[in-house]
Amino acid sequence: MPAQTPYFKLLPVALFILNLSSCATKPITTSPLPFDAAVKILANDLLSQVEKKTMLKLPIAKVGVMDDFTDEDTGEFVSASEAIEKMILTEAETNFSRFSISKMNKDNIRTADFLLNGIISLEKYDPASDGKNYHLVASVTDLKTGEVIANSATWISDKNLDYSPMREYKEAPMYMIDKRHKSKVKTARSLSGIQADVEYYKTLETNALLAEAANAYEKADYPLVITMLKEVSNRPDGQVMKTYAMLYQAYFKEGKGPAAEEAFGKLVELSVQNNSLSVKLLFGVNSTEFIADKELKARYQLWIRQISKYFNADEHCVKIIGHSSHTGSEGYNVHLSKARADAVQRQMVAQYQAIKRKTVTQGMGFKYNIKGLGTDDGRDAIDRRVEFVVTECADLS
């Protein structure tokens, strides 16, 4: 895809989206290992570094909190994330008795000594290989100083990790790739001895509140979720994608359509500001029709209505670019991805006729895959996407 200019904003919108940075964090293993072994080695290496840094200063127990281990490309908390966290907590309890570690929340973040943060990415372990491996990267930050005091990484040999989204991510309308997530990734990849990225470090309390709201959402206590998120949205650093994505879902679950639509509209606005509008629109296999799910189709109508409303009012024009996963021939996938972009355009035009003259569609096939697995399931869902590239109308072609 062409480089951005001052007149372009890349807004990944639709099937699934976004690519973040890679890093040169040195892994502690010489080759990919089975999932359990890789996680245990990372946990022991990471906590051993913390032990050396902290126990030499004060001979007292240290309290740690753990932020979500999320996918680098999508920002999602998946089943594999939960398994990783459980293993790390078990290793800490078994082999590091001087530590007391638990998941981050609004209460423990204020008194904890350190924060453990990690990501899962899919990268080439061997640059000469055609395949990719899961890469687990984590760091620990001293919450009193903001300094990263430990960093570790391992490669996982398993190719079929369970990547099913969990908690509020199951039904989230977008991938929440905002500046906070990017800062979280940067901190996870930071080497020991430097300061944690300021955007991540300064918003920890608000994100602990969001974690509490996520717990309430998991328990289906949607009125409580709404109350908590209204409080979060009033905080200076609470105007983030996750706030409004979860607020939209809670309103939708409560049958409060106008409020849900308003929250989604705010989510669209924030996504545009973050150059990462990534709405989850699921098409049937080899089809330009959305999947046959009555509730999802109702949600999609709301999403497309609000996206269309935003771009109808915006002064710029829009390129709608379709993508596909890496299965089938190149020619077929170019055609399919273009047809899906056309389908999105038709639904937008049905909302606002002006969208027709303000948009063009293109199909890229699998040329710009992010995962590139060709598995046609949740692991490479991000490759089946439609992007919106906002441009000056004079440059629309």
Secondary structure, DSSP 8 states (H G I E B T S, - for coil): -----TT-EEEE-SSS-----------SSSS-B-HHHHHHHHHHHHHHHHHHHHHTT-SS-EEEEE---EETTT---BHHHHHHHHHHHHHHHHH-TTEEEEE--TTGGGT-SEEEEEEEEEE-SSTT-SS-EEEEEEEEEETTT-BEEEEEEEEE--S-----B-GGGSS-SB----HHHHHHHHHHT--TTSB--HHHHHTHHHHHHHHHHHHHHHTT-HHHHHHHHHHHHTSTT--SHHHHHHHHHHHHHTT-HHHHHHHHHHHHHHHHHTT---B---B-TT-SSB-S-HHHHHHHHHHHHHHHHHHHHSSSEEEEEE---S-S-HHHHHHHHHHHHHHHHHHHHHH-THHHHHEEEEE-TTTT-SS-----SGGGGGGS-EEEEEE-GGG--
